[in-house]
Every structure is written in C-alpha cells, then in structure tokens.
C-alpha cells in the first residue's frame, strides 16, 4: 500500500492515526430524529457507503470504529470495499459493543 497517512502501533497492531467513525453512516447525528432519519435513508444500502470507505482507503486510512453488530449495512460495505479495492480495513469495536 502506498502509505499516505501517518500510522501508530497499538498492542502490536499498526493502525492509521485517523480512525473512520461510523455515526454518519449508521444514522446517529446526535442532533434530531429528523437528521437521523435523513442519514439512515441516505446510507440504507452498502453501495452508498462503499465510496466513502474507498476514499479513506485511498488515503491510507484503514482503521474503522463502530458498533458493528448494530450496523449490518456498514459490515456489508466493509466486505464489499475490501473485495473491490484489495485493501483491508482494521475494525475497532466501540466499547458498548463488548459483552453483547
């Protein structure tokens, strides 16, 4: 991979120093139910999220964090984007994901 973005190592794993957040892909605006609904309708299919992940991967940002068990569209997009680009995304699970 043509490394474009700085990296750091955590517990022996090399991670991009910027982490892809998933609130706007999952529909959590922290603003209003109407904003949440708009986000959810815009990103209701993985084909709508794939280009976003590709832009990050193209810049060497390959670390993503989110509650993946609650966001199947994002999981589908991760798989599709990895297959389409041949690049791997490193998943970091949100703290409230543990124990579920």
C-alpha positions in Angstrom: 0.0 0.0 0.0 1.2 3.5 -0.8 1.3 4.9 2.7 -0.2 8.4 2.7 -1.4 8.8 6.2 0.7 8.6 9.4 0.4 5.3 11.4 0.9 4.3 15.0 1.2 0.9 16.7 -1.3 -0.2 19.4 -0.8 -3.6 21.1 1.5 -4.6 18.2 -1.1 -3.7 15.5 -0.3 -0.9 13.0 -3.2 1.5 12.8 -3.8 4.7 10.8 -3.7 7.7 13.1 -7.1 8.8 11.9 -10.0 6.4 12.6 -13.0 6.3 10.4 -16.1 7.0 12.6 -19.4 5.4 11.7 -22.0 7.7 13.3 -22.9 9.4 9.9 -23.0 6.0 8.2 -25.2 4.5 10.9 -27.7 7.3 11.3 -26.6 8.9 14.6 -26.5 12.6 14.1 -26.8 13.5 17.8 -29.0 16.4 16.5 -32.5 15.3 15.9 -34.7 12.3 14.9 -35.2 14.0 11.5 -31.4 14.2 10.9 -31.1 10.6 12.0 -33.8 9.6 9.5 -32.1 11.5 6.7 -28.8 9.8 7.4 -30.3 6.4 7.6 -32.2 6.8 4.3 -29.1 8.2 2.6 -26.9 5.3 3.8 -29.5 2.5 3.8 -27.6 0.4 1.3 -23.9 -0.6 1.3 -23.5 0.7 -2.2 -24.0 4.2 -0.7 -21.3 3.7 1.9 -18.7 1.9 -0.2 -17.5 5.1 -1.9 -16.9 6.8 1.5 -14.8 3.9 2.7 -12.9 3.8 -0.6 -11.9 7.5 -0.2 -10.4 6.7 3.2 -8.6 3.6 2.0 -7.1 5.6 -1.0 -5.5 7.9 1.5 -4.1 5.2 3.7 -6.8 5.5 6.4 -7.7 1.8 7.1 -9.0 1.8 10.7 -12.7 2.0 11.3 -14.6 2.0 14.7 -18.2 1.3 15.4 -20.8 -1.0 16.9 -20.7 -3.4 14.0 -23.3 -5.9 15.4 -25.8 -3.0 15.2 -24.9 -1.8 11.8 -25.2 -4.6 9.2 -25.0 -2.1 6.3 -21.6 -0.9 7.4 -20.4 -4.5 7.7 -21.6 -5.3 4.2 -19.8 -2.1 3.0 -16.6 -3.1 4.7 -16.7 -6.5 2.9 -17.6 -5.1 -0.5 -15.0 -2.3 -0.2 -12.2 -4.8 0.8 -13.1 -7.0 -2.1 -13.3 -4.1 -4.6 -10.0 -2.5 -3.5 -8.0 -5.5 -2.3 -7.2 -3.4 0.8 -8.0 -4.5 4.4 -9.9 -2.4 6.9 -9.0 -2.9 10.6 -12.1 -2.9 12.8 -12.1 -1.4 16.2 -15.3 -2.2 18.1 -17.0 0.6 20.1 -16.8 0.0 23.9 -20.5 -0.6 24.3 -20.2 -3.4 21.8 -18.4 -5.6 24.3 -20.4 -8.2 26.2 -23.2 -8.4 23.6 
